[in-house]
Every structure is written in structure tokens, then in C-alpha cells.
Amino acid sequence: MAAAHRMPLTPFVDVLPLPERLLARDHNGRLTMRIRTGSHSFHRDLPRSRVWGYDGTLPGPTIEAERGHPVRVEWRNELDGGLPVIVTMAGDEVDADGVPVQCSPGLSGGTPDPHAAALTGHSVVHLHGGLTPAVYDGWTENLFAPGQLAVFDYPMDQRATLLWYHDHVMGVTRFDVYAGLAGLWIIRDQRERDLGLPEGPPYEVPLLLQDRNFGLDEGGRLTGQLVHKTDPGVMEAFAPFTVVNGKVWPFLDVQPATYRFRVLNGSNARTFRLVLLRDGVPEFDRITQIGTDSGLLREPVALPPDGLVLASAERADLLVDFSDLQPGTELTLYNTAGAPFDGAPFPAADAADAADLDALLPYPQVMRFRVVPGPVAHRPVPRELATDFALPKPEELDAAPRRAIALVEREFEDVPNMLTMRELAVVDDEDETTGPLITLTDGDHTTRYRAVAAHFEDTATFFPMLGQYEIWQLINLTDDTHPIHIHLDPFQVLARRPIGWEIPDDGIGDLDLSARITLGRDPDDELDHVIDANERGLKDTVRVNPHEIVEIAVRFHAYSGRYMYHCHILEHEDRDMMRPFVTMPPELMPFMA
């Protein structure tokens, strides 16, 4: 482990900003959102940064809607000028001092990418987690240019939860979101209100976690210019500065009360494993998780012993009780997840010492909470939160179609690696067995597959029927954890199953794949492969760790049409780790050629 170097910005000097609240009911369910260039202050000691933002702000306004009350948004693209981010790939992975270049500000000798500099701000908006008709889902190729607008109708016919809206332009999502195009969206309903949970300020606080990097001037001073930097060995941008609601390492004054934090990992690629410390000791007992991606859990749960893990796009609904603390008490939130994240554990008690340059985590600090005088307001945690979902019954899954997807990284020498999701079809005994095959062995039984699709533009092979459960197997044949997001309906995690795998040297082609997969723990695998208690709710994004198959049960019921599923590491998504699927009403299936 390599120790961190000096912090170039002073932590905990900026107040945590709270995004503007935009209540749909106050506008009769009709909103206009201007997508425009803005100026933003990431830190007290940084010059202002040019950004792209919804309403020109970072984050965009938090839209709040009522369940069952549709919302129409007119998204107006008013972006001007080029991309406000310098995009570069450094020439080496480490600098002259042996420090990984992604741990440092500036270009590290890289040349600005002229193609990125020429981007002029095409946009398309995806409401992540929304039950949305396909025409309004933000299909990645349905762009609208500066000066154009798009009108999207959101039915809001879904349970209360925290969603988020962000840009989804084909091939450059990583740059547009990094430039600032992200905002939160909260759905409310009466069932949740009956629980008496905090709603609105001051006791309900959204926390959008991201990471950012900045340029340097000739004197080595930070300029505030956003920099998206990769290197020859790491295709993802893991920026060194943690940003919460648009501020680097902010602080929040809290009263001795119970607070509700709506937490979203909105970073391009970085995973957060959050640990709250007071005087160097973890404070897990004062935190209760009540919800996940798609709303309330059935009952409250404690956080995992190593901390709350949130990969890109995952959300958590937390109650944190400060009511027993005296004014002047300080608690600090740390991140202990290295990058690229592979699920490796880290003791929560050591969170303050989690800095590790080799793991691209130079500064583990996230934010600080300071207790100030105020009325003591302790809220009891409800014992039962939700009764509107349960795991599918075995008989519902017995006849469920099963789909297998292999997560694969194809290496190149002169360009960044390509990540793909290979959709697999079962090869029957009587079928031709020559050519590249994937075998999955479970004890004495072996299933043979062949890859039938790999790239986004390949023919769609997934046609789920509305109302029918399906089991999707996500098979990770890489060394990193991938957060896989499925558009439209939420799903439930059924299993995490350890695997060993072998891929021959020439086993990964443009479409073809050869691999031998064996169910059971690999000798070098140290992960637990368990479903955490906070994953037993309704999810729209699931982490798939190395040496693991994740099985999920999904049932599409709301809308027919063409949607997407993809890795939510945006650098992976933009390098082809995304595939379409088409939901269909059963009566149309006999007519599908």
C-alpha cells in the first residue's frame, strides 16, 4: 500500500450545497428544464469551473413528483460552446516519482483529445429507474442538438423512491455526465408518508457522490478546469477529489436529530464503500438503511460490517440518528473502496487510513458532519417498511425463461480495451458443436453456450414477454466489479454464485467467445459472494463481482418497446458494454419472425 500525498485543497471548509427543489405539483405537472452551460464553484480555493448543467447548475434541480401524477418535462438544449472538460490519456501510468497519474491533478503529460474538444453539446435525457414508455426513456441514439427540445411524459406510476436523471448520448455519456449533466428525482407516495419519515429540509438531505479532477496552470496551481484523465493501463477515469452535491469534501451542520440521507453514487466509475467515523471509531449503530434503488425495503437493515458499498448508479435511503450527540461533535464520512473496484474487503476500523495510491484512492475523505445546537428530535425507525413486494414463488420461476450474459473485456495494444456483454444461447446436443463454445459446469452437469450477440448494434436477441418472470444470469469473466443496470422495471437478486473460469489466449474474438466456467470457489477467490441484507429490495443496478455469477429475477409489466441494459461504469458503457432488449406483449409473439 502506498501512502497518500499532500492534500492540495483544504477539506471541510465548504458548506454542503442543497440542490434547488422543483416540485411538480406546484407547476401542474409541467416543467421546463434548460440544459445550458454554467459556471460552478467546486471549492472555496478553486477558480470557478465551466460546466454543463440542467438549469446550468451542478447538480441539476431535484425534481419531486407524486405517485400517480404524471409529469411532462420540456428538455430544452441550450448548450453553447465546446465540451467544458479537457479529455486526455496520459502517456504513462505513473509519474517520475512513481505516483499513479490518476491520483494527481493536471494532464500528466497527456495531450487534449481534439475530438472531445469538438463536441458541441448534443443531449438525450434518461430518467434512471423510471417506469417510462420507451419513446421517453432516453434511447442513446435519439439525440437533440443545441437549439432543439424534446418533450417527455413520465407517468410516475411507481412506488416512492429516489431516481436520477442524466445524459445518455451514445459514445460520450462519460464526458457529458462528467461535465455536470446529472440531477436527482424523488417520487413520493402516501404509503411512505404514513411511516412518518423525514421529508424535505432540513431533515431530508440528498447526497450525490462523484469524483472529479482539475487542471494545473504553469505554476502548478489548480485552475478549476475539469479534466477527464485516463492512462495506458486504466481505461476508466478515477479522479482524486470526492465531490458531494458539487463540492469537494464539504461539511454539513446537523442538529441533534434523526436525518434522512438520500445517497446516490453518480460517479463515472468509482465505487464508494462508506464508513462514518467519530474519533476514529466506526459509527454503524446510528445508521439504518431503509431503502435501495427502487424504494423502501421490507424492513430496516444494518449496514454491512465493512461499510455501505455503492457502485455507480446505486442508491441508498439512510436514517442517521444524531440525537444523542453534543454540539461540537464531528463525524467524518470516508471511502475505503479502491479502484478499479474488485470487491476486496477493507476493515471499517481502518477507514481513516484507507488512502492508497496503488488503489487510486489518494484521499479517502468524503464529507464531515458537525453537530450544532438545536432541538433534540429522535425518530423511531419503523419495524415494517413495505409489504408491496416479495421474492417470486418457486412455481413462478420454475418455467421462467433463463438468459445468460457473459461480461467480457477484450484487450488491445494501441487503443483502450473494449468491454462487451456477450449474450449466450444454449447449444443442444444435436446441434453443431464445432467452433467457439462456452461451457458452464455444475458438478456432473455441463451446459454449452455460444455467443450470439456482443455489440450494441448487433441484432436484438432478448424479447421478454410482459407479465412473465425471467431469470438473467450475469457471468463475470473479468477481474473487476461491474454495476449492471437494466432499464424499465426493477428486479430482485436471487443468488451470488462463485465460479472459476479459463479463457484461452485467443478465446475472445469480435463475437466469438471460448471459455470454461466451473461453479465453485476458485482457489484464489477471497470474496464471500453473499447477498447483503440491503440488496434484498427492488433494484435497478446490481454489482457483479469477479469470479461470480449473479442471478436476478425480473418481470417487465409496464410498457412494450425497445430498451437498454448496460454496465454503469460509463467508460465501459461507451466502449460497447451495452445491449438492447425489446419487451413484447404475449399476443404479438406469434407474429415475430
Order of alpha helices (4+ residues) and beta strands (2+ residues): beta-beta-beta-beta-beta-beta-alpha-beta-beta-beta-alpha-beta-alpha-beta-beta-beta-beta-beta-beta-beta-beta-beta-beta-beta-beta-beta-beta-beta-alpha-beta-beta-beta-beta-beta-beta-beta-beta-beta-beta-beta-alpha-beta
